[in-house]
Amino acid sequence: MSVILMKVKMPPYSPVIYKSFRFAGDSTVQEACAMICQSLISVLSFNENLGLYLPSRKEWLNENLTLDQVKGSISAEEFVELKNKEEEPTGFFQGLPAQTTYVLFGAAIGVAITSIIMSFINSSK
C-alpha cells in the first residue's frame, strides 16, 4: 500500500494555515476530508459539503477517487484546500457554514459595541 503526502491549506478559522498529512493511497478524497477534520476536532466537524479543492486548476477533486488516483495529477509543489463546496463567502468567513458566519458576525458586533461603550465610560471619568 502506498503512502500519499499531501499539503493542505486549512480553513481560515483553523489555528494553522497549512498542514501536511500522510494518507493511505487507497483512501478516498472524502475519507481524507474526514481525517483532516478529525485533526481539527475542536474547530471543524466533517460533513458531506466539505471537499478538497485544487486552486491552481480551480477544480474540486472527485470525492469518490482514491488518493492514488488523484496524486498523479497533482505536482509536488501544489497544495489542496479543505473547503465547503456550497458556500463561497469571502475574507475571514470563507469556508464557514452560514450559521457559524452569523454567530461570528454577531459576536464581532457585540465586541465593537462593548468597546464603544467602554470608551465612552472611560472618557467621561
N, CA, C and O atoms as a printed pandas DataFrame, in Angstrom:
     atom_number atom_name residue_name chain_id  residue_number  x_coord  y_coord  z_coord
0              1         N          MET        A               1    0.852   -1.181    0.000
1              2        CA          MET        A               1    0.000    0.000    0.000
2              3         C          MET        A               1    0.893    1.239    0.000
3              4         O          MET        A               1    1.873    1.316    0.742
4              5         N          SER        A               2    0.544    2.184   -0.828
5              6        CA          SER        A               2    1.330    3.415   -0.921
6              7         C          SER        A               2    0.890    4.424    0.140
7              8         O          SER        A               2   -0.222    4.368    0.666
8              9         N          VAL        A               3    1.801    5.341    0.430
9             10        CA          VAL        A               3    1.515    6.437    1.354
10            11         C          VAL        A               3    1.593    7.733    0.555
11            12         O          VAL        A               3    2.560    7.977   -0.167
12            13         N          ILE        A               4    0.563    8.553    0.696
13            14        CA          ILE        A               4    0.485    9.815   -0.032
14            15         C          ILE        A               4    0.725   10.960    0.949
15            16         O          ILE        A               4    0.058   11.048    1.980
16            17         N          LEU        A               5    1.666   11.827    0.633
17            18        CA          LEU        A               5    1.911   13.029    1.424
18            19         C          LEU        A               5    1.238   14.181    0.700
19            20         O          LEU        A               5    1.509   14.424   -0.476
20            21         N          MET        A               6    0.366   14.887    1.397
21            22        CA          MET        A               6   -0.398   15.954    0.769
22            23         C          MET        A               6   -0.372   17.198    1.655
23            24         O          MET        A               6   -0.638   17.127    2.855
24            25         N          LYS        A               7   -0.046   18.345    1.037
25            26        CA          LYS        A               7   -0.061   19.621    1.744
26            27         C          LYS        A               7   -1.461   20.220    1.586
27            28         O          LYS        A               7   -1.962   20.375    0.473
28            29         N          VAL        A               8   -2.082   20.554    2.723
29            30        CA          VAL        A               8   -3.460   21.035    2.722
30            31         C          VAL        A               8   -3.523   22.432    3.310
31            32         O          VAL        A               8   -3.007   22.683    4.399
32            33         N          LYS        A               9   -4.162   23.341    2.582
33            34        CA          LYS        A               9   -4.447   24.668    3.115
34            35         C          LYS        A               9   -5.713   24.532    3.944
35            36         O          LYS        A               9   -6.757   24.112    3.445
36            37         N          MET        A              10   -5.607   24.889    5.206
37            38        CA          MET        A              10   -6.705   24.703    6.128
38            39         C          MET        A              10   -7.703   25.860    6.021
39            40         O          MET        A              10   -7.374   26.916    5.480
40            41         N          PRO        A              11   -8.928   25.662    6.537
41            42        CA          PRO        A              11   -9.907   26.757    6.529
42            43         C          PRO        A              11   -9.386   27.954    7.320
43            44         O          PRO        A              11   -8.545   27.780    8.203
44            45         N          PRO        A              12   -9.860   29.158    7.028
45            46        CA          PRO        A              12   -9.319   30.362    7.663
46            47         C          PRO        A              12   -9.531   30.433    9.168
47            48         O          PRO        A              12   -8.829   31.188    9.841
48            49         N          TYR        A              13  -10.455   29.690    9.707
49            50        CA          TYR        A              13  -10.710   29.702   11.150
50            51         C          TYR        A              13   -9.904   28.632   11.878
51            52         O          TYR        A              13  -10.066   28.448   13.084
52            53         N          SER        A              14   -9.052   27.936   11.165
53            54        CA          SER        A              14   -8.193   26.918   11.762
54            55         C          SER        A              14   -6.991   27.583   12.421
55            56         O          SER        A              14   -6.538   28.635   11.969
56            57         N          PRO        A              15   -6.468   26.969   13.497
57            58        CA          PRO        A              15   -5.281   27.548   14.148
58            59         C          PRO        A              15   -4.008   27.458   13.317
59            60         O          PRO        A              15   -3.028   28.136   13.625
60            61         N          VAL        A              16   -4.001   26.633   12.267
61            62        CA          VAL        A              16   -2.841   26.542   11.365
62            63         C          VAL        A              16   -3.286   26.895    9.952
63            64         O          VAL        A              16   -4.460   26.748    9.613
64            65         N          ILE        A              17   -2.359   27.355    9.135
65            66        CA          ILE        A              17   -2.694   27.757    7.771
66            67         C          ILE        A              17   -2.511   26.579    6.818
67            68         O          ILE        A              17   -3.415   26.250    6.050
68            69         N          TYR        A              18   -1.342   25.948    6.868
69            70        CA          TYR        A              18   -1.052   24.782    6.033
70            71         C          TYR        A              18   -0.633   23.641    6.940
71            72         O          TYR        A              18   -0.013   23.848    7.983
72            73         N          LYS        A              19   -0.981   22.443    6.525
73            74        CA          LYS        A              19   -0.569   21.274    7.284
74            75         C          LYS        A              19   -0.349   20.131    6.306
75            76         O          LYS        A              19   -1.129   19.942    5.372
76            77         N          SER        A              20    0.711   19.374    6.523
77            78        CA          SER        A              20    0.973   18.207    5.686
78            79         C          SER        A              20    0.375   16.970    6.342
79            80         O          SER        A              20    0.475   16.782    7.555
80            81         N          PHE        A              21   -0.243   16.140    5.528
81            82        CA          PHE        A              21   -0.873   14.921    6.013
82            83         C          PHE        A              21   -0.321   13.727    5.247
83            84         O          PHE        A              21    0.055   13.832    4.079
84            85         N          ARG        A              22   -0.283   12.598    5.928
85            86        CA          ARG        A              22    0.064   11.321    5.302
86            87         C          ARG        A              22   -1.214   10.484    5.274
87            88         O          ARG        A              22   -1.871   10.281    6.295
88            89         N          PHE        A              23   -1.540   10.014    4.093
89            90        CA          PHE        A              23   -2.739    9.206    3.910
90            91         C          PHE        A              23   -2.363    7.894    3.235
91            92         O          PHE        A              23   -1.378    7.817    2.500
92            93         N          ALA        A              24   -3.156    6.874    3.495
93            94        CA          ALA        A              24   -3.023    5.632    2.740
94            95         C          ALA        A              24   -3.497    5.917    1.328
95            96         O          ALA        A              24   -4.509    6.592    1.140
96            97         N          GLY        A              25   -2.791    5.419    0.345
97            98        CA          GLY        A              25   -3.121    5.686   -1.048
98            99         C          GLY        A              25   -4.488    5.182   -1.460
99           100         O          GLY        A              25   -5.084    5.702   -2.403
100          101         N          ASP        A              26   -5.000    4.158   -0.751
101          102        CA          ASP        A              26   -6.320    3.633   -1.107
102          103         C          ASP        A              26   -7.462    4.376   -0.415
103          104         O          ASP        A              26   -8.623    4.000   -0.576
104          105         N          SER        A              27   -7.151    5.436    0.361
105          106        CA          SER        A              27   -8.193    6.279    0.958
106          107         C          SER        A              27   -8.834    7.120   -0.127
107          108         O          SER        A              27   -8.155    7.572   -1.049
108          109         N          THR        A              28  -10.148    7.334   -0.023
109          110        CA          THR        A              28  -10.817    8.200   -0.979
110          111         C          THR        A              28  -10.615    9.664   -0.570
111          112         O          THR        A              28  -10.194    9.954    0.550
112          113         N          VAL        A              29  -10.918   10.567   -1.481
113          114        CA          VAL        A              29  -10.835   12.001   -1.193
114          115         C          VAL        A              29  -11.763   12.332   -0.020
115          116         O          VAL        A              29  -11.396   13.107    0.864
116          117         N          GLN        A              30  -12.952   11.749   -0.012
117          118        CA          GLN        A              30  -13.903   12.007    1.074
118          119         C          GLN        A              30  -13.367   11.501    2.411
119          120         O          GLN        A              30  -13.537   12.171    3.430
120          121         N          GLU        A              31  -12.731   10.346    2.427
121          122        CA          GLU        A              31  -12.129    9.826    3.664
122          123         C          GLU        A              31  -10.998   10.733    4.133
123          124         O          GLU        A              31  -10.817   10.931    5.335
124          125         N          ALA        A              32  -10.236   11.285    3.188
125          126        CA          ALA        A              32   -9.165   12.215    3.548
126          127         C          ALA        A              32   -9.745   13.464    4.201
127          128         O          ALA        A              32   -9.184   13.967    5.175
128          129         N          CYS        A              33  -10.867   13.975    3.677
129          130        CA          CYS        A              33  -11.525   15.138    4.284
130          131         C          CYS        A              33  -11.918   14.832    5.726
131          132         O          CYS        A              33  -11.719   15.657    6.617
132          133         N          ALA        A              34  -12.475   13.648    5.951
133          134        CA          ALA        A              34  -12.874   13.253    7.303
134          135         C          ALA        A              34  -11.665   13.178    8.232
135          136         O          ALA        A              34  -11.750   13.592    9.388
136          137         N          MET        A              35  -10.542   12.655    7.743
137          138        CA          MET        A              35   -9.327   12.557    8.563
138          139         C          MET        A              35   -8.767   13.942    8.896
139          140         O          MET        A              35   -8.290   14.175   10.007
140          141         N          ILE        A              36   -8.830   14.853    7.929
141          142        CA          ILE        A              36   -8.366   16.224    8.177
142          143         C          ILE        A              36   -9.233   16.870    9.250
143          144         O          ILE        A              36   -8.722   17.537   10.150
144          145         N          CYS        A              37  -10.542   16.671    9.153
145          146        CA          CYS        A              37  -11.456   17.246   10.150
146          147         C          CYS        A              37  -11.195   16.666   11.536
147          148         O          CYS        A              37  -11.308   17.379   12.533
148          149         N          GLN        A              38  -10.848   15.386   11.610
149          150        CA          GLN        A              38  -10.521   14.775   12.900
150          151         C          GLN        A              38   -9.322   15.453   13.539
151          152         O          GLN        A              38   -9.240   15.545   14.764
152          153         N          SER        A              39   -8.393   15.929   12.722
153          154        CA          SER        A              39   -7.218   16.612   13.270
154          155         C          SER        A              39   -7.580   18.009   13.790
155          156         O          SER        A              39   -6.827   18.608   14.557
156          157         N          LEU        A              40   -8.738   18.516   13.363
157          158        CA          LEU        A              40   -9.229   19.835   13.785
158          159         C          LEU        A              40  -10.484   19.683   14.643
159          160         O          LEU        A              40  -11.417   20.478   14.526
160          161         N          ILE        A              41  -10.508   18.687   15.487
161          162        CA          ILE        A              41  -11.723   18.294   16.191
162          163         C          ILE        A              41  -12.413   19.454   16.917
163          164         O          ILE        A              41  -13.642   19.489   16.974
164          165         N          SER        A              42  -11.661   20.390   17.463
165          166        CA          SER        A              42  -12.297   21.487   18.198
166          167         C          SER        A              42  -12.773   22.602   17.280
167          168         O          SER        A              42  -13.490   23.497   17.728
168          169         N          VAL        A              43  -12.391   22.570   16.001
169          170        CA          VAL        A              43  -12.716   23.654   15.083
170          171         C          VAL        A              43  -13.753   23.241   14.046
171          172         O          VAL        A              43  -14.613   24.044   13.681
172          173         N          LEU        A              44  -13.686   22.026   13.577
173          174        CA          LEU        A              44  -14.480   21.644   12.416
174          175         C          LEU        A              44  -14.917   20.196   12.517
175          176         O          LEU        A              44  -14.109   19.323   12.831
176          177         N          SER        A              45  -16.184   19.936   12.254
177          178        CA          SER        A              45  -16.645   18.555   12.168
178          179         C          SER        A              45  -16.933   18.241   10.700
179          180         O          SER        A              45  -17.352   19.107    9.932
180          181         N          PHE        A              46  -16.700   17.003   10.339
181          182        CA          PHE        A              46  -16.855   16.600    8.942
182          183         C          PHE        A              46  -18.322   16.623    8.540
183          184         O          PHE        A              46  -19.194   16.227    9.313
184          185         N          ASN        A              47  -18.585   17.089    7.328
185          186        CA          ASN        A              47  -19.911   16.969    6.725
186          187         C          ASN        A              47  -19.728   16.753    5.225
187          188         O          ASN        A              47  -18.649   16.970    4.675
188          189         N          GLU        A              48  -20.799   16.324    4.585
189          190        CA          GLU        A              48  -20.747   15.965    3.161
190          191         C          GLU        A              48  -20.409   17.142    2.247
191          192         O          GLU        A              48  -20.016   16.928    1.100
192          193         N          ASN        A              49  -20.551   18.380    2.728
193          194        CA          ASN        A              49  -20.295   19.556    1.892
194          195         C          ASN        A              49  -18.820   19.928    1.818
195          196         O          ASN        A              49  -18.442   20.795    1.029
196          197         N          LEU        A              50  -17.989   19.292    2.620
197          198        CA          LEU        A              50  -16.562   19.595    2.585
198          199         C          LEU        A              50  -15.892   18.798    1.478
199          200         O          LEU        A              50  -16.244   17.650    1.208
200          201         N          GLY        A              51  -14.925   19.433    0.852
201          202        CA          GLY        A              51  -14.192   18.754   -0.196
202          203         C          GLY        A              51  -12.786   19.309   -0.317
203          204         O          GLY        A              51  -12.426   20.286    0.340
204          205         N          LEU        A              52  -12.004   18.675   -1.162
205          206        CA          LEU        A              52  -10.650   19.134   -1.436
206          207         C          LEU        A              52  -10.654   19.845   -2.777
207          208         O          LEU        A              52  -11.074   19.291   -3.793
208          209         N          TYR        A              53  -10.178   21.081   -2.760
209          210        CA          TYR        A              53  -10.192   21.961   -3.924
210          211         C          TYR        A              53   -8.769   22.186   -4.382
211          212         O          TYR        A              53   -7.881   22.426   -3.564
212          213         N          LEU        A              54   -8.544   22.111   -5.666
213          214        CA          LEU        A              54   -7.223   22.350   -6.249
214          215         C          LEU        A              54   -7.223   23.754   -6.841
215          216         O          LEU        A              54   -7.675   23.938   -7.971
216          217         N          PRO        A              55   -6.720   24.763   -6.094
217          218        CA          PRO        A              55   -6.821   26.152   -6.544
218          219         C          PRO        A              55   -6.040   26.457   -7.815
219          220         O          PRO        A              55   -6.434   27.340   -8.577
220          221         N          SER        A              56   -4.952   25.754   -8.058
221          222        CA          SER        A              56   -4.160   26.031   -9.257
222          223         C          SER        A              56   -4.947   25.718  -10.531
223          224         O          SER        A              56   -4.701   26.310  -11.581
224          225         N          ARG        A              57   -5.887   24.791  -10.428
225          226        CA          ARG        A              57   -6.708   24.425  -11.590
226          227         C          ARG        A              57   -8.163   24.845  -11.438
227          228         O          ARG        A              57   -8.977   24.658  -12.343
228          229         N          LYS        A              58   -8.477   25.416  -10.278
229          230        CA          LYS        A              58   -9.850   25.842   -9.983
230          231         C          LYS        A              58  -10.840   24.695  -10.182
231          232         O          LYS        A              58  -11.855   24.835  -10.863
232          233         N          GLU        A              59  -10.511   23.548   -9.562
233          234        CA          GLU        A              59  -11.395   22.389   -9.678
234          235         C          GLU        A              59  -11.419   21.590   -8.380
235          236         O          GLU        A              59  -10.456   21.576   -7.614
236          237         N          TRP        A              60  -12.544   20.932   -8.160
237          238        CA          TRP        A              60  -12.715   20.062   -6.995
238          239         C          TRP        A              60  -12.196   18.673   -7.333
239          240         O          TRP        A              60  -12.368   18.194   -8.454
240          241         N          LEU        A              61  -11.559   18.028   -6.358
241          242        CA          LEU        A              61  -11.158   16.643   -6.548
242          243         C          LEU        A              61  -12.397   15.760   -6.387
243          244         O          LEU        A              61  -13.204   15.983   -5.484
244          245         N          ASN        A              62  -12.548   14.779   -7.242
245          246        CA          ASN        A              62  -13.684   13.864   -7.179
246          247         C          ASN        A              62  -13.609   13.090   -5.866
247          248         O          ASN        A              62  -12.621   12.408   -5.594
248          249         N          GLU        A              63  -14.659   13.201   -5.056
249          250        CA          GLU        A              63  -14.642   12.608   -3.719
250          251         C          GLU        A              63  -14.631   11.086   -3.726
251          252         O          GLU        A              63  -14.311   10.473   -2.708
252          253         N          ASN        A              64  -14.970   10.466   -4.839
253          254        CA          ASN        A              64  -15.015    9.005   -4.908
254          255         C          ASN        A              64  -13.711    8.378   -5.392
255          256         O          ASN        A              64  -13.539    7.162   -5.308
256          257         N          LEU        A              65  -12.789    9.202   -5.899
257          258        CA          LEU        A              65  -11.500    8.686   -6.345
258          259         C          LEU        A              65  -10.587    8.445   -5.154
259          260         O          LEU        A              65  -10.714    9.098   -4.118
260          261         N          THR        A              66   -9.664    7.501   -5.311
261          262        CA          THR        A              66   -8.675    7.286   -4.250
262          263         C          THR        A              66   -7.566    8.324   -4.401
263          264         O          THR        A              66   -7.408    8.939   -5.456
264          265         N          LEU        A              67   -6.811    8.503   -3.337
265          266        CA          LEU        A              67   -5.711    9.462   -3.386
266          267         C          LEU        A              67   -4.621    9.009   -4.351
267          268         O          LEU        A              67   -3.943    9.841   -4.954
268          269         N          ASP        A              68   -4.447    7.700   -4.499
269          270        CA          ASP        A              68   -3.512    7.203   -5.510
270          271         C          ASP        A              68   -3.926    7.673   -6.903
271          272         O          ASP        A              68   -3.075    8.021   -7.721
272          273         N          GLN        A              69   -5.227    7.683   -7.170
273          274        CA          GLN        A              69   -5.723    8.091   -8.487
274          275         C          GLN        A              69   -5.535    9.584   -8.732
275          276         O          GLN        A              69   -5.218    9.987   -9.851
276          277         N          VAL        A              70   -5.726   10.415   -7.703
277          278        CA          VAL        A              70   -5.621   11.866   -7.917
278          279         C          VAL        A              70   -4.194   12.379   -7.750
279          280         O          VAL        A              70   -3.860   13.438   -8.281
280          281         N          LYS        A              71   -3.357   11.659   -7.033
281          282        CA          LYS        A              71   -1.999   12.144   -6.762
282          283         C          LYS        A              71   -1.186   12.305   -8.035
283          284         O          LYS        A              71   -0.337   13.194   -8.112
284          285         N          GLY        A              72   -1.421   11.479   -9.018
285          286        CA          GLY        A              72   -0.689   11.587  -10.269
286          287         C          GLY        A              72   -0.962   12.882  -11.016
287          288         O          GLY        A              72   -0.154   13.317  -11.837
288          289         N          SER        A              73   -2.102   13.494  -10.728
289          290        CA          SER        A              73   -2.451   14.739  -11.423
290          291         C          SER        A              73   -2.088   15.983  -10.610
291          292         O          SER        A              73   -2.348   17.105  -11.047
292          293         N          ILE        A              74   -1.491   15.792   -9.433
293          294        CA          ILE        A              74   -1.103   16.924   -8.584
294          295         C          ILE        A              74    0.414   16.924   -8.457
295          296         O          ILE        A              74    1.008   15.914   -8.080
296          297         N          SER        A              75    1.037   18.048   -8.771
297          298        CA          SER        A              75    2.500   18.110   -8.665
298          299         C          SER        A              75    2.911   18.260   -7.203
299          300         O          SER        A              75    2.090   18.602   -6.351
300          301         N          ALA        A              76    4.177   18.003   -6.923
301          302        CA          ALA        A              76    4.694   18.074   -5.551
302          303         C          ALA        A              76    4.619   19.487   -4.978
303          304         O          ALA        A              76    4.553   19.656   -3.761
304          305         N          GLU        A              77    4.628   20.503   -5.840
305          306        CA          GLU        A              77    4.592   21.890   -5.375
306          307         C          GLU        A              77    3.174   22.368   -5.063
307          308         O          GLU        A              77    2.997   23.360   -4.356
308          309         N          GLU        A              78    2.168   21.670   -5.583
309          310        CA          GLU        A              78    0.785   22.095   -5.405
310          311         C          GLU        A              78    0.254   21.701   -4.029
311          312         O          GLU        A              78    0.759   20.785   -3.380
312          313         N          PHE        A              79   -0.775   22.421   -3.613
313          314        CA          PHE        A              79   -1.477   22.077   -2.387
314          315         C          PHE        A              79   -2.964   22.026   -2.698
315          316         O          PHE        A              79   -3.418   22.551   -3.714
316          317         N          VAL        A              80   -3.706   21.394   -1.820
317          318        CA          VAL        A              80   -5.161   21.371   -1.943
318          319         C          VAL        A              80   -5.740   22.167   -0.783
319          320         O          VAL        A              80   -5.087   22.341    0.245
320          321         N          GLU        A              81   -6.973   22.652   -0.951
321          322        CA          GLU        A              81   -7.658   23.387    0.107
322          323         C          GLU        A              81   -8.832   22.565    0.607
323          324         O          GLU        A              81   -9.571   21.974   -0.181
324          325         N          LEU        A              82   -8.998   22.534    1.925
325          326        CA          LEU        A              82  -10.196   21.955    2.517
326          327         C          LEU        A              82  -11.234   23.066    2.547
327          328         O          LEU        A              82  -11.061   24.062    3.249
328          329         N          LYS        A              83  -12.327   22.896    1.776
329          330        CA          LYS        A              83  -13.319   23.958    1.646
330          331         C          LYS        A              83  -14.731   23.385    1.669
331          332         O          LYS        A              83  -14.954   22.193    1.455
332          333         N          ASN        A              84  -15.672   24.285    1.938
333          334        CA          ASN        A              84  -17.085   23.956    1.840
334          335         C          ASN        A              84  -17.496   24.126    0.382
335          336         O          ASN        A              84  -17.282   25.190   -0.198
336          337         N          LYS        A              85  -18.081   23.095   -0.215
337          338        CA          LYS        A              85  -18.429   23.123   -1.634
338          339         C          LYS        A              85  -19.623   24.019   -1.952
339          340         O          LYS        A              85  -19.758   24.477   -3.087
340          341         N          GLU        A              86  -20.483   24.274   -0.984
341          342        CA          GLU        A              86  -21.716   25.010   -1.251
342          343         C          GLU        A              86  -21.599   26.513   -1.106
343          344         O          GLU        A              86  -22.302   27.254   -1.794
344          345         N          GLU        A              87  -20.736   26.975   -0.234
345          346        CA          GLU        A              87  -20.695   28.404    0.072
346          347         C          GLU        A              87  -19.372   29.006   -0.341
347          348         O          GLU        A              87  -18.330   28.355   -0.272
348          349         N          GLU        A              88  -19.419   30.228   -0.761
349          350        CA          GLU        A              88  -18.215   30.951   -1.153
350          351         C          GLU        A              88  -18.165   32.343   -0.530
351          352         O          GLU        A              88  -17.998   33.321   -1.258
352          353         N          PRO        A              89  -18.305   32.470    0.813
353          354        CA          PRO        A              89  -18.112   33.792    1.402
354          355         C          PRO        A              89  -16.661   34.226    1.221
355          356         O          PRO        A              89  -15.799   33.402    0.915
356          357         N          THR        A              90  -16.393   35.487    1.404
357          358        CA          THR        A              90  -15.035   35.982    1.206
358          359         C          THR        A              90  -14.402   36.379    2.526
359          360         O          THR        A              90  -15.070   36.462    3.556
360          361         N          GLY        A              91  -13.116   36.619    2.475
361          362        CA          GLY        A              91  -12.378   37.105    3.630
362          363         C          GLY        A              91  -12.332   36.097    4.761
363          364         O          GLY        A              91  -12.217   34.892    4.533
364          365         N          PHE        A              92  -12.423   36.607    5.997
365          366        CA          PHE        A              92  -12.307   35.775    7.185
366          367         C          PHE        A              92  -13.351   34.671    7.209
367          368         O          PHE        A              92  -13.079   33.581    7.714
368          369         N          PHE        A              93  -14.552   34.931    6.669
369          370        CA          PHE        A              93  -15.660   33.989    6.767
370          371         C          PHE        A              93  -15.631   32.920    5.674
371          372         O          PHE        A              93  -16.524   32.074    5.622
372          373         N          GLN        A              94  -14.635   32.943    4.812
373          374        CA          GLN        A              94  -14.564   31.985    3.714
374          375         C          GLN        A              94  -14.489   30.562    4.256
375          376         O          GLN        A              94  -13.652   30.254    5.104
376          377         N          GLY        A              95  -15.365   29.706    3.763
377          378        CA          GLY        A              95  -15.357   28.298    4.145
378          379         C          GLY        A              95  -16.191   27.954    5.357
379          380         O          GLY        A              95  -16.384   26.774    5.649
380          381         N          LEU        A              96  -16.699   28.958    6.080
381          382        CA          LEU        A              96  -17.507   28.683    7.260
382          383         C          LEU        A              96  -18.947   28.385    6.871
383          384         O          LEU        A              96  -19.460   28.954    5.907
384          385         N          PRO        A              97  -19.607   27.491    7.617
385          386        CA          PRO        A              97  -21.038   27.312    7.400
386          387         C          PRO        A              97  -21.776   28.611    7.703
387          388         O          PRO        A              97  -21.299   29.413    8.506
388          389         N          ALA        A              98  -22.911   28.829    7.088
389          390        CA          ALA        A              98  -23.655   30.088    7.242
390          391         C          ALA        A              98  -23.975   30.384    8.705
391          392         O          ALA        A              98  -23.843   31.528    9.141
392          393         N          GLN        A              99  -24.392   29.376    9.469
393          394        CA          GLN        A              99  -24.744   29.605   10.865
394          395         C          GLN        A              99  -23.544   30.114   11.660
395          396         O          GLN        A              99  -23.676   31.018   12.485
396          397         N          THR        A             100  -22.386   29.534   11.410
397          398        CA          THR        A             100  -21.173   29.962   12.104
398          399         C          THR        A             100  -20.820   31.393   11.718
399          400         O          THR        A             100  -20.405   32.181   12.567
400          401         N          THR        A             101  -20.983   31.731   10.448
401          402        CA          THR        A             101  -20.708   33.086    9.982
402          403         C          THR        A             101  -21.576   34.092   10.710
403          404         O          THR        A             101  -21.091   35.135   11.148
404          405         N          TYR        A             102  -22.862   33.785   10.843
405          406        CA          TYR        A             102  -23.779   34.694   11.530
406          407         C          TYR        A             102  -23.405   34.855   12.994
407          408         O          TYR        A             102  -23.454   35.964   13.526
408          409         N          VAL        A             103  -23.029   33.757   13.655
409          410        CA          VAL        A             103  -22.639   33.826   15.064
410          411         C          VAL        A             103  -21.387   34.673   15.217
411          412         O          VAL        A             103  -21.332   35.537   16.093
412          413         N          LEU        A             104  -20.370   34.439   14.372
413          414        CA          LEU        A             104  -19.135   35.216   14.459
414          415         C          LEU        A             104  -19.372   36.690   14.158
415          416         O          LEU        A             104  -18.798   37.562   14.810
416          417         N          PHE        A             105  -20.220   36.966   13.166
417          418        CA          PHE        A             105  -20.525   38.344   12.825
418          419         C          PHE        A             105  -21.241   39.025   13.990
419          420         O          PHE        A             105  -20.931   40.166   14.331
420          421         N          GLY        A             106  -22.202   38.323   14.601
421          422        CA          GLY        A             106  -22.909   38.860   15.763
422          423         C          GLY        A             106  -21.971   39.112   16.928
423          424         O          GLY        A             106  -22.088   40.125   17.617
424          425         N          ALA        A             107  -21.036   38.188   17.154
425          426        CA          ALA        A             107  -20.064   38.357   18.238
426          427         C          ALA        A             107  -19.168   39.560   17.964
427          428         O          ALA        A             107  -18.849   40.313   18.883
428          429         N          ALA        A             108  -18.760   39.749   16.712
429          430        CA          ALA        A             108  -17.907   40.891   16.365
430          431         C          ALA        A             108  -18.641   42.208   16.605
431          432         O          ALA        A             108  -18.053   43.172   17.095
432          433         N          ILE        A             109  -19.913   42.245   16.262
433          434        CA          ILE        A             109  -20.700   43.455   16.516
434          435         C          ILE        A             109  -20.815   43.699   18.014
435          436         O          ILE        A             109  -20.697   44.835   18.472
436          437         N          GLY        A             110  -21.046   42.629   18.781
437          438        CA          GLY        A             110  -21.130   42.754   20.242
438          439         C          GLY        A             110  -19.847   43.294   20.837
439          440         O          GLY        A             110  -19.892   44.148   21.724
440          441         N          VAL        A             111  -18.715   42.820   20.374
441          442        CA          VAL        A             111  -17.416   43.298   20.859
442          443         C          VAL        A             111  -17.226   44.767   20.499
443          444         O          VAL        A             111  -16.734   45.544   21.317
444          445         N          ALA        A             112  -17.613   45.157   19.279
445          446        CA          ALA        A             112  -17.467   46.549   18.856
446          447         C          ALA        A             112  -18.338   47.472   19.702
447          448         O          ALA        A             112  -17.888   48.540   20.116
448          449         N          ILE        A             113  -19.567   47.073   19.957
449          450        CA          ILE        A             113  -20.466   47.895   20.779
450          451         C          ILE        A             113  -19.933   48.010   22.200
451          452         O          ILE        A             113  -19.948   49.094   22.782
452          453         N          THR        A             114  -19.463   46.903   22.762
453          454        CA          THR        A             114  -18.886   46.931   24.110
454          455         C          THR        A             114  -17.684   47.860   24.158
455          456         O          THR        A             114  -17.527   48.614   25.119
456          457         N          SER        A             115  -16.843   47.820   23.150
457          458        CA          SER        A             115  -15.665   48.684   23.096
458          459         C          SER        A             115  -16.068   50.161   23.047
459          460         O          SER        A             115  -15.456   50.993   23.717
460          461         N          ILE        A             116  -17.085   50.483   22.264
461          462        CA          ILE        A             116  -17.558   51.871   22.176
462          463         C          ILE        A             116  -18.106   52.328   23.519
463          464         O          ILE        A             116  -17.823   53.444   23.957
464          465         N          ILE        A             117  -18.882   51.486   24.172
465          466        CA          ILE        A             117  -19.452   51.841   25.475
466          467         C          ILE        A             117  -18.347   52.044   26.492
467          468         O          ILE        A             117  -18.384   53.002   27.265
468          469         N          MET        A             118  -17.345   51.139   26.502
469          470        CA          MET        A             118  -16.240   51.257   27.466
470          471         C          MET        A             118  -15.437   52.514   27.203
471          472         O          MET        A             118  -15.001   53.168   28.151
472          473         N          SER        A             119  -15.227   52.872   25.949
473          474        CA          SER        A             119  -14.505   54.112   25.617
474          475         C          SER        A             119  -15.275   55.331   26.112
475          476         O          SER        A             119  -14.685   56.272   26.643
476          477         N          PHE        A             120  -16.583   55.311   25.938
477          478        CA          PHE        A             120  -17.435   56.406   26.401
478          479         C          PHE        A             120  -17.381   56.532   27.921
479          480         O          PHE        A             120  -17.273   57.640   28.447
480          481         N          ILE        A             121  -17.456   55.407   28.630
481          482        CA          ILE        A             121  -17.413   55.420   30.099
482          483         C          ILE        A             121  -16.070   55.943   30.561
483          484         O          ILE        A             121  -16.014   56.772   31.470
484          485         N          ASN        A             122  -14.973   55.475   29.952
485          486        CA          ASN        A             122  -13.636   55.905   30.366
486          487         C          ASN        A             122  -13.383   57.373   30.053
487          488         O          ASN        A             122  -12.654   58.037   30.789
488          489         N          SER        A             123  -13.958   57.888   28.991
489          490        CA          SER        A             123  -13.721   59.292   28.623
490          491         C          SER        A             123  -14.536   60.237   29.513
491          492         O          SER        A             123  -14.184   61.411   29.636
492          493         N          SER        A             124  -15.608   59.755   30.131
493          494        CA          SER        A             124  -16.401   60.638   30.972
494          495         C          SER        A             124  -15.915   60.650   32.419
495          496         O          SER        A             124  -16.513   61.337   33.247
496          497         N          LYS        A             125  -14.874   59.928   32.750
497          498        CA          LYS        A             125  -14.329   59.943   34.129
498          499         C          LYS        A             125  -13.416   61.105   34.332
499          500         O          LYS        A             125  -12.870   61.278   35.422
